[in-house]
């Protein structure tokens, strides 16, 4: 089946705004070369397609021959990027620094060495003030070349000063590189495995973290050094399910942006991710008030020009804001209210489908399934869970496992006894193969197996026994996953009281607020 995500040129064209498309047409037709006219024709043809299909493209555009299509696509891709470059926001710090370097090289090539050095001084000052050390390194390297090749007499003790600046910059970049590597490796561990499942994994993770961190924490002084330090600490705590530490380091992550507010526009992606983790930590700790306050703060940021003028920022804000809104509904027990957002979210998922990775889409499907389950609409919950279960992929094994477990419980609620026995065996095998079975999950499976023999009268005492057993494990850090992904205790309480899960959670939320 044709896939929008398989062709880079098609993706790029579908990402363009109307003004960007208009600008490209003007740029591409600045002369009348036949090749330029042909790429405009190809652009129009691709722009009209909903999904990329090469056979249909060639059939509807007979003047484009199959043997020339590859070269035309490559030329069109290059021309599109060139046209976009011309209208890129000049306030972007990367663009400004690139421009300064270009000017310095032009002046150098003209033999105007002192003028080139002045531009490099300006570039270095800008790079330092905005924490752009990679550009600072480039400027210093070029400056050293000029001083080594020409007698500029621009300043006494120039060699010593440049050497010192270069060494300090290299040390900073080396530390940033090491900490960013550590942060990325920890995040990758989570994406592939989820939370630590036992003491052995915690020990291995902590050793990896300590070995990778060493004495680097004491050396962190610049923005990016602190950013990647706090990111590493954040992921380490989150994977170990130490949610107080997770909150602490997420807050530090966000705080460094508030200490240097101009960095929010420069490194928006890292700020957005930091806010996401901060909101997530409030949810994990059950702190509704803090989640609400941080979400309101994030909403204001989402309406700012920094976000609205960048499609990438808009998409990231949509993803993380929606997840936090879902989480807020989970804490409040307002599942039915949350379901009102689903049509709008589905429309956004369709609009952004060429940008969103599969991991994010799976998270959305699971959250929506939980809303339907909590509201008592088990059939719709099954529909969304099937989307996860039938999507063959190797990411987020924990999410795959809990989707199957919730899917099993939804069928139990629907009374589908004819398939329950098969599902119990299938889900048990899947989770055992993934080595994710916890004590809580074992107890759930044991209850579901025995449920076939229980009547309406005898099932209630068994549910009460199950509830008592599970509550004993609530404070066990390695059982936390089961309660995070599936509020099994609230489900059992809903069965005992014969009301939807959301009513149980509303009651808990109300009691908690009254006790504050």
C-alpha positions, 0 to 999 in steps of 0.5 A, a space after each residue: 500500500 502506498 505510504 506518505 512516509 516512504 518518499 522524502 520529496 512527497 513529505 517535504 511538499 506536504 509540509 509546505 505552507 501556502 506562502 512557501 508553495 507560492 514562494 517556490 513557484 516564483 523562485 523556480 520560474 525565475 528563468 524559463 529553462 525547460 528543466 525548471 518548468 518540468 520540476 514545477 509540473 512535477 511539484 504540482 502533480 505531487 501536491 495534488 496527490 493524497 498518497 505517493 504512488 509512482 505508477 499513478 504519477 507517471 500515468 497522469 503526467 505523460 511528459 515525465 518519463 520514468 527514466 528521468 523521474 529520479 533526477 527530476 525529484 532530486 532537482 526539485 528537492 534541492 530547489 525546494 530547500 533553496 527556496 525555503 532558505 531564502 524565506 527562513 526567519 532571519 532571527 534564527 540564531 543558526 542562520 545569523 551565525 552561518 551568515 557571519 561566517 559566510 561574510 568572514 570567508 568572503 572578506 578573507 578571500 578578498 584579502 581583507 584579513 582585518 575586516 574578516 577578523 572583525 566579523 569573526 569577533 562579532 560572531 564569537 561574541 554572539 555565539 558566546 552570548 547565546 551558548 552556541 559553542 560549536 559556532 564559537 569553535 568554528 570561528 576560533 579555528 578560522 581565526 587561528 588559520 588567519 593569524 597563522 598564515 598572515 601577519 595581521 598585527 591585530 593584537 598583542 599576545 594573540 596566539 596565547 589568547 586564541 589558544 586559551 579560548 580554543 582550549 576552553 571551548 573544546 573542553 565545554 564541547 567535550 563535556 556537552 558531547 559526553 553528557 548528551 551521549 549519556 542522556 540519549 542512551 538512557 532515553 533509548 533504553 526507556 523507548 526500547 524497554 520501558 521502566 526497570 522491571 526488577 532489582 537487577 535492571 536497576 543495579 545495571 542501569 545505576 552502574 551504567 549511569 554512574 560510570 557514564 556520569 563520573 565527576 562530570 556533574 561538578 564541572 557543569 557551568 554552561 547552559 548545555 552542560 547543565 541541560 544534558 546533565 539534568 536530562 540524564 538525571 531525569 531519565 535515570 530517575 524515571 526508568 527506576 520509577 523514582 518519581 520524586 527524583 524525576 520531578 526534581 530533575 524535570 524541574 531543574 531542566 525547565 528552570 535553566 530555561 527560565 534562568 536564560 529565557 532567550 534560550 527558549 526560542 533557540 532550543 524550543 524542542 528541549 524546552 517543550 520536552 522538559 515541560 512534558 516531563 515536568 507535567 508527567 512527573 506531576 501526574 505520576 505523583 498524583 499532584 493534580 494542582 501542580 499539573 493544572 498550573 503547569 499545563 496552564 503555563 504550557 498552554 500560554 507558551 503554545 500560543 506564543 509566536 515561538 510555537 505558532 511560527 514553527 510547524 515542528 514546535 506546533 506538532 510537539 506542543 500538540 503531542 505533549 499538551 494532549 497527553 497532559 490533558 489526558 492525564 488530567 482527566 485520568 486524575 479527575 476521573 472525568 473520562 467522559 469529558 475527555 472523550 469529547 476531545 477524541 474527534 479533534 485529536 483524531 483529526 490532528 493525528 490525520 493532519 500530522 500523520 507524516 510527522 508523527 513517529 509510531 511510538 507517539 501514535 501508540 501512546 495516543 491510542 492507549 490513552 484513548 482506549 483508557 478513556 473509553 474503558 474508564 467510561 464503561 465503553 469497552 467495545 470502543 476500548 477494544 477497537 483502539 487496543 486492537 490498533 496497538 496489538 495489530 501494529 507489528 513493531 518492536 517499540 515500547 514492549 511495556 505498552 504492547 503488554 499492557 494493551 493486551 492486558 487491558 484488551 483481555 479485561 475489556 473482553 471480560 467486561 463484555 462477557 465474551 467467554 468464548 474467547 477469554 480462555 484463548 486470550 488469557 493463554 495468549 496474553 500470558 504467553 506474550 508477557 512471559 516471553 517479554 519477561 514482564 510478568 509482575 506479581 500483580 499481573 500474576 494475580 490478575 491472570 489467576 483471578 481471570 482464569 478462575 472467573 469462569 467457575 464463579 457465579 454472580 454471588 461468588 465472584 464478589 468475595 473473590 474480587 475482595 480477596 484480589 483487591 486485598 492482595 493487590 493493595 499489599 503491592 501498591 508501594 512496591 517500586 517494581 509493581 508500580 508499572 501495573 498501577 501506572 498503566 492500568 488502575 487495576 485497583 479502581 477497576 476492582 472497586 468499580 466491580 464491587 460497587 457496580 459503577 464505572 471506573 470513572 465514578 470511583 476515580 471521581 470519588 477519590 479525586 473529590 476526597 483528596 481535594 477535601 482533605 487538602 
